[in-house]
């Protein structure tokens, strides 16, 4: 049997934009791990007519319908009634669930009288499987009708996530025959469209595994996904594609399943027993922030200096003010001096210096906003990249930090650090 | 004319759960500010047939259709073709847009040959209004057909958000008869449910204006929105509610329409002509990163030291190693010494020191993960807050930085800096 799922999130707060639909994301992740296709997600408010409409559409194109939200005790919680009716089921008071809810109230809120509407949470579609709510009162449930499986989950993200893990995945695993396995291929140094251009022939002809690109600031991730009866069979399907991608893209692939660039760099620094110190101007601490996002960063990160003012470059890094005057604070020479200053000041193996004009405005000199110099120095070598970016403050800063990480990675793995 | 909007987000990555649908949230917020109803949000993959199906359903129940995603240069970017076809429009190469894209490439990536697929981004439905993309290459657009307005926005959240502000809101405002005006009330120091509890009576009885809470890490924002025929009429409706909120919440309201906490602090520092230096341990540069997010930060931010290792606290801040040994690196005394070290080292008016154990793991000592000390010192005064947070690394770091900003704000505005 081939399953197609559709997710319906119920809640007016989603339509007002009060919260992001993280429930749909969590359900999608769980389904994609099970190899179950999701073709549509829908969001509908707390409104019986419109929910009915969404359910009828979903019925026509999916055989697994998963709803989130609208299971609570209040009058606008209408999911169970509406779904039961749509599939010709009655709601019946489940005594076990009613007892659990009463016990919950007695235990958590002694002395507070439970209102009757709380018992509405114990009314469930006849013949359903009850999904216990480990972290709240409203249970979820699942029933089958004419080959369609309907699963209803609570809306609060913590409750939904917990129920996905403990109830939904086991329920759906029983339905599914094949497994899904995937690899994430991480790329820095080429934009999304250029990556796709290089891989177009490969991507267009793939059925299983599939290869899909995801872009984030300055980076591209390719997800390679295979459907098979076992992990080893999936790996066998993915291996030649992974090899081909590596061969085509070369050393701009910085890792497979390694997480972020900072994660990769952190692992490399730890493996090499190499220590790092940073001096940041335009990035204002973003590089050190990203490095210290990694638990255990104290093993390699000796410290950082955010020398945002000209004076601080002199005070903290010992840079000759004449050099800054002569070459400009945003220059190759100052970036290199910053890297050296951080490295010697903190006694680290590698020093990184970043100076640039993040913009949006210029500083009155010839330096264009969006210009960034990123330098890396060690005892033996020194490198500097010059970036000419669009004068978008956030992006310029993000790219400055990412280029620094890329230079560290290249230096530690024996690749060419600057230029092609 | 009464408008009902439907949002269609296009992207397989959403159906796989790779990202949350924040675009739909952002669009919903923008529409709700304009007083336009949204009854459905749909997510569909990069698939022509299913996108067509979603568009046809949306056509039958809404007269504003807003899509996000699928405007890029790659072969799976199909939104424009599909929407144009659904409404009987041709795609035509827009020369102005093509020139802009070519100029963009020439300027940003000199020497790199633009691939032809990038020009596909300049093919737009005949007779459409072009929405310039301020932060990327793919333009958005809008057209009207038989009373239905179709608006297409790019998928990358940054581009979508920017286009909502600069193009979509002005476009839709022209359709609407009444004006919507709003104020954002920014709060730090109380959680969302506590804020709601305090304001419950007020919020429940409001019709126009409305008051809606939005939570982000450690902060709450209340959006006050009024619908009226003019700005001054809207202000008249909002004034008493705004006064009541301020009266109820007191000095935890850090600003109205002031943007982020760092924005507020930056303005205060500039107004007071006060300079700042920071020393960060567990936050690893996050505070200085947030301060330097603000253009013009060099006017008040003299510099920052990221003293992630014990040695760097001694080397860079001149802290007596015995003090660290005796009191522990995560202690009130060390936080204060860090603030003093940064202040005197950089010659700034205010010094801030943050030291903590972000977790998730402990360091073998008595200090609990989630413990953070935030110190602020000046020539005359010194303050230190002790935070006991849950051992969630990202949250602990974010809260440490936010508390530092809150302390600076309180110090500069003559409020009590520590304790209640």
Interface residues (C-beta under 8 A of the other chain):
Chain A: X14 X15 X16 X17 X18 X19 X20 X21 X22 X24 X25 X26 X27 X28 X29 X30 X31 X32 X38 X39 X40 X41 X42 X43 X44 X45 X47 X50 X53 X54 X57 X61 X192 X193 X194 X196 X197 X200 X204 X212 X213 X214 X215 X223 X278 X280 X282 X283 X284 X285 X286 X287 X288 X289 X291 X292 X293 X295 X297 X298 X301 X302 X303 X304 X305 X306 X307 X308 X309 X311 X312 X315 X316 X345 X346 X347 X358 X359 X360 X361 X388 X389 X390 X392 X393 X394 X395 X397
Chain B: X12 X13 X14 X15 X16 X17 X18 X19 X20 X21 X22 X24 X25 X26 X27 X28 X29 X30 X31 X32 X38 X39 X40 X41 X42 X43 X44 X45 X47 X50 X53 X54 X57 X61 X72 X73 X74 X75 X104 X107 X108 X110 X112 X115 X117 X118 X135 X156 X158 X212 X213 X214 X278 X280 X282 X283 X284 X285 X286 X287 X288 X289 X291 X292 X293 X295 X297 X298 X301 X302 X303 X304 X305 X306 X307 X308 X309 X311 X312 X315 X316 X345 X346 X347 X358 X359 X360 X361 X393 X394 X397
